[in-house]
Amino acid sequence: MRTEQEMDFLESYIPNLANSATKKAYLDALSCGNSVVEVIENKIYEIFSDGTKKFIKDIAPDIKIDKNKRTFVI
């Protein structure tokens, strides 16, 4: 059984591992000749393995959230 400190240490790596896995999946998809979808400056684009982009649609800008505020409305 792991201690709380050991679990906290291991859990601290999760964001980095997730980021690396996402980048790898993105590059793997492109290297196999598939396209990926990406948001760039509030626009959705389909990115192809040759580097070309196809505009799909505009989206609303990001919403800034105060991390310290804990009010939820459902």
C-alpha positions in Angstrom: 0.0 0.0 0.0 1.3 3.4 -0.9 1.5 6.3 1.4 -0.4 9.6 0.8 2.9 11.3 0.1 3.8 8.6 -2.5 0.4 9.0 -4.2 0.7 12.8 -4.3 4.2 12.5 -5.9 2.9 10.0 -8.5 -0.2 12.0 -9.2 1.9 15.2 -9.8 3.1 13.5 -13.1 -0.3 13.0 -14.5 -0.6 16.4 -16.3 2.8 16.0 -18.0 2.0 12.4 -19.0 -1.4 13.4 -20.4 0.2 16.3 -22.4 2.9 14.0 -23.8 0.3 11.4 -24.8 -1.9 14.0 -26.5 1.1 15.4 -28.5 2.1 11.8 -29.5 -1.4 10.9 -30.6 -1.6 14.2 -32.7 1.7 13.4 -34.4 0.8 9.7 -34.9 -2.5 10.6 -36.6 -0.7 13.0 -39.0 2.1 10.6 -39.7 -0.4 7.9 -40.7 -1.9 10.3 -43.3 -5.0 11.1 -41.2 -6.2 14.6 -40.4 -6.7 16.2 -37.0 -9.0 19.0 -35.8 -7.5 21.9 -33.9 -8.7 25.2 -32.4 -6.5 28.1 -33.4 -7.5 31.6 -32.3 -11.2 30.8 -31.8 -11.5 29.0 -35.2 -11.7 25.3 -35.8 -9.4 23.9 -38.5 -8.9 20.5 -40.0 -5.1 20.0 -40.3 -3.8 17.6 -42.9 -0.6 15.6 -42.9 0.9 17.8 -45.6 0.5 20.8 -43.3 -2.5 22.4 -45.0 -5.4 23.7 -43.0 -9.1 23.7 -43.9 -11.3 26.2 -42.0 -14.4 24.6 -40.4 -16.0 27.3 -38.3 -15.6 30.1 -35.8 -16.3 29.4 -32.1 -16.9 31.6 -29.1 -13.8 33.0 -27.3 -12.5 31.3 -24.1 -14.3 32.1 -20.9 -12.0 33.2 -18.1 -12.7 31.4 -14.8 -11.6 32.5 -11.4 -10.0 29.4 -9.8 -10.7 30.7 -6.3 -14.5 31.1 -6.9 -16.4 27.9 -6.0 -20.0 28.9 -7.1 -21.8 26.5 -9.4 -25.0 27.2 -11.2 -27.0 24.3 -12.7 
